[in-house]
Amino acid sequence: MAEVSALRDLEELRGYTQSNPLAVSPQEATDVLSQREESARVAGTVSPFQSSFNPFNPNFRATAQNAISNMLGGSNISSNPNYLQGRIANTLSGLVDFAPVVGDAVGVGDTMTSYRQGDMLGTGINALATGVGVLPLVGGPASKIVKAGGNRARSALNDIGDARFAESYPQLVPPELKIDKKSGKEFYGKVLSPDELELQTARKAAQADINAGNYDPYFPLEERFHVNPANYPILGNTRVDAMPKKQQTIDKFTEQFNTPEIKDRLLSAYIKGDSPSTRDWYAMGQLEKEFVDVLGEEQGRAMFKERFADSMAATTGGADPTANLLTGNYMNYQKANNLPVPTAAYEAAHPVGGRYLMGNVKFGDKILNQGEILSPSGHPKRHNFSANFQGHTGPATIDEQMSQLYDPKLRAPPGSSYGVMEQVLADVAEQVGVSPMNFQDVAWAGAKGIDGKPMIQHVNEAIERTAKVTGKSRKAVVRDSLINAKSPLYGLAAAGMLGSVLNEEELSYFDQGI
């Protein structure tokens, strides 16, 4: 009964082949399966064993596919490419060869639980574990298959992709009437469609894979470099153009912000944040090179400025880098495909969102569609943000996080103080021996208390998520989504989506061009 014992402990099951998937006789295995099926039925832990689940079929892949399809609710489901269940069955049947040691496999009960709860990723990994063993096993979640082969299973599952999401964002559904928690006013809020919910699941699975390190970044972080600013001349200087018009006002803001305490806070944030991962946050030379390679020097640089530097700057208000990137790219997508600009948050496709989504959309429309210029006097923060991505190291981007180093109550430089505040930062940067841009990116991370993640890494993760969700190659994602802007770019869901109206404080925030 040594072989039968091996069935009870699949960790010992090695050496199976397509012609001989099990190291025991069919009769012995059948007896064990029958016993387990009866025990499971009595315990109520698993659905009855499907007769079509044949572990002795010499066609090992076909057996696994049939098994997984049956577990997911029907023998024909795997033939329908429109169902995620089918894609799981089809794909996982091709994964059985890469896990030579099964370990403690997850059983049918766990697979069905995952499926019924809508956990398609869990379903996939559990079904893989069961399919590799080609046995309807019963028991708790098994750690060894997840540890030994789960990462590869997760990665392969994510790579399935869904062509429905490759060329357009998921279909929307009508909004619902909701109540604003702050104002108590009614507004129409976004509701996720079935397609958006499915995309959400796929996106989360892709990000889990990324977080586990199961991918190679498209742009190696250690090779990042800055864009050559000589190719991107800028007009003006915020330390001059964003200064108050009256000397009296300059003196007032200088007294307020040019203090030893504020300089110490800036310096402390820089020291705290300084690391290889925080330096050169704005280094986007790798992405710019891709634009040039695809579109040529003149058009490539023009589109890099418009579709990355300026679109990021136009949609940066109150947004984290990923939400910023997604909103900017969404605006590019709408423009490239001659689609209307959303007039309310519920009209924006998931996962585009963020704290001030509609403020960013409206401001982005002005810059990207209506020809308004990011001027150093009118929009100093956004002007400098774009300039930094274009390789200019002299300007400093003073956003909400940086403003709080001057005064914890600030959300942005007040009134016409931007030039004065930037000059204070430039003075401290000079003491340290770095450019204002390189001081700001490090101090920002120090003030935030986070490990650095350069902007090129946010781009890397968006490329990887989109490739996994859509099934497209990463190179195709870069070309179609980032450079030509004809296809969607996917990321994580942004935190919070407002209704169709911004309050007075928020409108003021955007009127300042912050």
N, C-alpha and C positions, 0 to 999 in steps of 0.2 A: 504493500500500500504506500510505498514511498512516493510513487507518482501522484497518487491521490492527495497525499500531504502537500505536494507541490502546488496542487490546485488551491488548497486552502491558504497557502502562503505564496502569493504570486511573485514575491521577490526572488524565489528560487526558480521561476520559470524563465529559462534562457534557451537559446538554441532553437527556437521555433523557426520554421520556414514557411513559404507560401504553400508548398505542397504538404507540409506537416506542421500546421500551426500549433498543435498541442503535443506535449511529450507524454501523453497518456493515451490509453486506448479509448475509442469512442464509447464503449459500454461503461467503462469506469467513470468517464467524464459525465455521461448521461445520468448515471446514478447520483453523482454529486450534485449535478444541476437540479435534479428533481427534488433532492433533499432540501437544497437551498431555496428553491421556489416555494416549496410547501412551508418552510420556516418563515419565509418572508411574507407569504400570504396570511399566515396565522398572526404574525406580528403586525401586519398592516403597513409594512414599510415599503412595499414595492408593488407595482402592477404585475399581473401574471406574465410569465415568460412567453414571448411571442414565438410561435412555431416556426416562423420564417427565419428566426435567428439561428442560423446553422453554423456552429463553430468548426465544423469539420469539412466545410466546403473547401476544396483545394484552391479556389480563387479567393485568396485571402482578402484582397482589397474589396472585392464585390461583397464578401461576407460582412466585412466591417461596415460598408456603406448601407447594406440592407439592415443591419442591426441598428445603426444610428438613425436611419430613416424611420424604422419602426418605433424606436424610442421617442421620436419627435412627433409621432402621431399619424403616420401613414406611409405605406410603401412607395407611393408615387410622389411624395412631396419633394424629394431630392431632384426630380426632373424639372421642377419649376424654378427658374432662376430669379423670379420676383420675390421669393420668400427667403428670408434670412435663414430659416430652418434648413431649407434645401441647400443653401450654400455651405452651411456647417456640415451637413451630411456628406456632400460631395467633396469638400476640402479635407475633412478629417479622415476620410477613407484613404486619402493619399499621404497621411501623416504617420500611418502605423509602422512604417519601416524605420523611422528615425529614433525610436525609443527602444533600444535593445533590452533594457531592464525595466520592467513594468513597475516594480515596487508595490506598495499597498494601493491598489487601484480604487478609484471612486466607482461606486456601483450604479445600477440602474435607478435605484431609489433617489440618489443624490442628483443624477442627471435629470430625472423627471421633476424633482423639486425645483431645480434651477430653471428649467423650462417654464414651469407653471408660474414662477415668480417673475418671469420676463427677463431673467439673467441669461442673455444669449452667450456671453463670454464664458460664464460658469458652465452653461450647458455644453459649450464646445469643448472645454478642457475635461469635464467629467465624461463626456461621450468619447473623447479621445482615449482616456484612460480605460474605459470599458471596452472600446473597440480594439485597442491594442491587445488586451487579454482575450478578446472575443468571448467574453463570459458575462452573463448578467449578474454581477456580484452584488452582494448586499453588505452594507456596513457604513461606518462614518466616513467623513471626508478623509481622503488619504493624502498624507503630506508628501510621501516620497515621490509620487509621480509629478506633483507640482514642483518639488525641488529639483528632481532629476531632469524632467522633460517639460515641465509646465511652462517655463519661460519660452522655450522653443515652440511649444504648442500655441501659446498666446501670440507670439510673433507671427507664426504662420497663419493663425486665424485672422489676425488683423489685416494681413496682406490680401485677404480675399477681395475686399473692396466691393463697392456697389456702384455700378455705372450710372445709376439714376442720379447720383450726387456729383458726378464728375464734371458735367458741363453747366449745371444750373443748381441754384440753391433749392432746398426742399419746398414743396408746395405749402402755402399759408392757409389758415382757416380764419373765419371772422373773429373779431375780438369780443371780449366780454366786458360788461359794465362793472367797474370796481370802485372802491372808495380809497382815496389817497389817505394814508395813515397820518400824515402831518397836517394837511389842510382840511381833511374831512370832505373834500369835494369829490364828486363823481368823475370818472374818466373811463375811457375805453382802454382796457389793458390787453396785452398779448396773450394768446392761448397757443400752445404748441400743437401743431398738427401731428397725425400719426407718422408722417414722413420725418418731421422734425424730432419726434421722440425716438424714432429708430436711428436717426443720425446722432442724437445725443448719446445713445448706448454705444454706437460704434466709436464715437469720438472719445468717450471715457476709456474704452478698452485700448484704443491707440495710445492715449496719454499714459495709461498704466504701464504699457510696454516701454514707452519712452522713459518714464521715471525709473523703471527697472534697468535702464541702460542697454536695452536690447535693440540697438541700432547704431549705425555709424553716422555722425552728423554730416550733412551734405557739405557744409563749409567748416573745415577744421578750425576750431577755436584758436589753437596756437598759431595758426597762419594768418589770422586776421590783420588787416592793415587799413590805413585811412585812405579815403578818396583823395586824389590830387586836387587841391583847391584851385590851382591855376586854371583848371578846366571849368570852374564854376564861379565866375566873378560875382560878387555881391555888391550892392550899392548901399552905402551908408554904414554907420557905426552906432550901435545902441548906446555906447557910453557917451556919445555926443548927441545923437538924434533923439534919444529917449531921456534926456535930461530936462528938468523943468525949464520953462522959458524965463522965469524970473530968478534972479540971484537970491532973493529973499526965501523963495521956496527951496532952492538948492541948499541953502544954509540950514533951513528947518529939517530937511530930510538927512542931511549930513550929521547934524547933531543927534538925530534919532537913531541912525543906523551905523555910523562910523564910531563905534565905541569899543573899548578893550574887551568887554564882556561878549559882544557879538563876534568879534574877531577870534576870541578864544573858542567860542562854540564852533565856528567854521573850521578852525584848525583842528580841534578835537575830533570833529566828524571826519575830517580827512584822514587823520592818523588812525582812527578806528576802522575806517573802511578800506584802507590801502591794502591791496592784494593783487596778484596777477589777473584774477578774474574780474576785478572792478575797474582796472585801468583800461583805457581805450574802449569804453562802452560804445562809442559812436563809430567805431571802425567798420565801415561797410564797403571797403574796396573790393571784396570778393563778389558781393552782389552786383556792384556797379560793373565789374568786368563781365558778368553774365549778360547784363543789358547790352553792353558794347559788342560782345561776341555774337549775339543774336540779331541785333538791329543795326550794327555799324556804329562808328564813333559818334557822329553828329546826332543821329536819331536816338541811339542808345543812351547818350548822356542827357538828352532832352527828356526822355521818358524816365530815366532814373530820378531826375530832379522832380518831375511831375508826379510819377506813380509811387515813388518811395519818399524822398525827402520832404516834398511839399505836402503830400497826402498825409504823411505822419504828422507833420506840423499842424495841418489844418484840422485834424481830428484828435488832438492830444489832450483837450481840456478835461481834467479830472480823471483821466483814463490810465490804467496800468498798461505796460508796453504791449501785452498780447491783445487786449481789447482795442488799443490804439491801432495796432497793425491790422486787425480784422476789420475795423470800421473804415480805415483808410482804403484797404483793398476792396471792400464792399462798394465804396463810392467809385473807385476805379472801374469795378465790374459793371456797375450801373451805367456809367458813362460809355465804356467801350462797347456795350451791348445796346445802347440807345434805349435804356430803361429809365423810368421816372425816378426822381429822388423821393424817398419816403417823406410823407408829411406828418407822420405819427409813428411812435415807437413800434406799434403792433404791425406796421407795414414793412418793417425791416425783417429780413430773413434770419432765423436762428442759425448760428449762435452769435450773430452780431448784436451787441448790446453795450451796457456800461452805465455808469452813474449818470452821465449827462449825454446820453446817446443823441437825442434830438438837437441839443445845442451843438454837438460836434457835426452832425449831419448838415445843419443849416450853415454853420461856418464853413464846412468843407465844400458845400455847394457854391458859396461865394468865391472861394479860391480856385476850385477845380473846374467850375462850370461857367462862372460869371466874370472871370477875368480880374478879380480883385487881387492886388499884390500884397504879399507878406512884407510889409514895410517895417524898418527898424523903429520908426516913431509910432506907428499905429498898432503894430502887433509885435512888440519887442521879444517876448518869450517865444512865440511861434517862429518869428524870423530867425532867431538864434538857433532854435531847435533844428530847423531845416539847414541852416548854415553849418552846424556841427556835423550833420550827416554828409554834407558836401565837402568835408575835410577842413573847414575853417576852425582853427583852434583858439583864435582870439576872443570871439564872443562866448559868453557864458549863459546857459539856459537856467533862468531862475523860475522854477515852477512852485507848486504848492508845498512840496516837501522842503525845498531849499528856503522858501520864504519863512517857514517855521523855525529855521535856525536863527533868523533875525528876531522873530517874535512868534512864540508858540500860537498866538491867536490869529496870525495871518494865514490867508489862503492864497494870496498873490501880492506882489508889490503894490502898495496902496497909491492911488492917484497917479501922479507923474514921477514916482520915485524909482522907477526901474533902473535908469542910468546911474543913479547914486548908489543903489544897492549892488549893482554889477561892479562898480568901481571899487567898492569895499572888498568884494570877493577877489577881484583882480589884484589888489594890493596884497592880500594874504597869499594868493597863488604865487606871486612874485617872490615873496619871502621863502616859500617852500622850494621854488625853482622849477615850477611846472606852468604850463599854459592855463588860462582860465577854464577852458573846456576840460582839460585833464584834471584840474582841481575839482570842478563841479561834479563830474561823473563819479569820482571816488568819494567825495563828501556826501553825495546823495545816498550812496549805499551805506556809509557810516551812520548817517542820520536815521536811515530806515532800519538799521540793525539787521541787515540781511547779507547773505553771501552774494557776491556779484554774479550776474547773468548778463553778459554782453548782449546788445541788441541782435547781433548776428545769431546768437543762440535761440532767441525768441523766433527768429526767422527759420532756423533749422527745425525747431519743433513744429512750427506751422507747416513746413514742407512735409515733414514726416507724418503728421496727423492726416494731412490731406491725401498723401499717397496711400496710407493704410485704409482710410475711409473709402476712397474712390477706386482703388486698384491701379491707379496710374503710376508710372515710374516717377521718381523724384525729379528727374530732369524735366519730364513733361510738366510736372507741377510748377517748377520754376519758370518754364517758358510760358505756359498757358495762364497761370494764376497771377504770378508776380510781374512778369515782363509784359505780356500782351493783355493781361487783365480780362481775358475772355471767359475764364473759368473761376469757380469759387475757391477761396482759401479758407480752411477750417481751423478752428482753435477750440479752446475751452469756452464754456458759457461765461459771458461777462456778468459781473455781480450787479444785479439790479437793472431794471428797465423801467424808465419813467413813462408816464402817460404822454399825451400829446402836447401838454403845456408845461413850460418851465416857469418856476416862480421868479419873483423879482430879483432875489439874491442870485439865482442861477443865471438869469439874463444879464445881470450886471457883470458876472464872472466872464461871460463870453463877450460882452461888449468891450471889455478891456483887452480882448485878444490874448488872454492868458491861456 
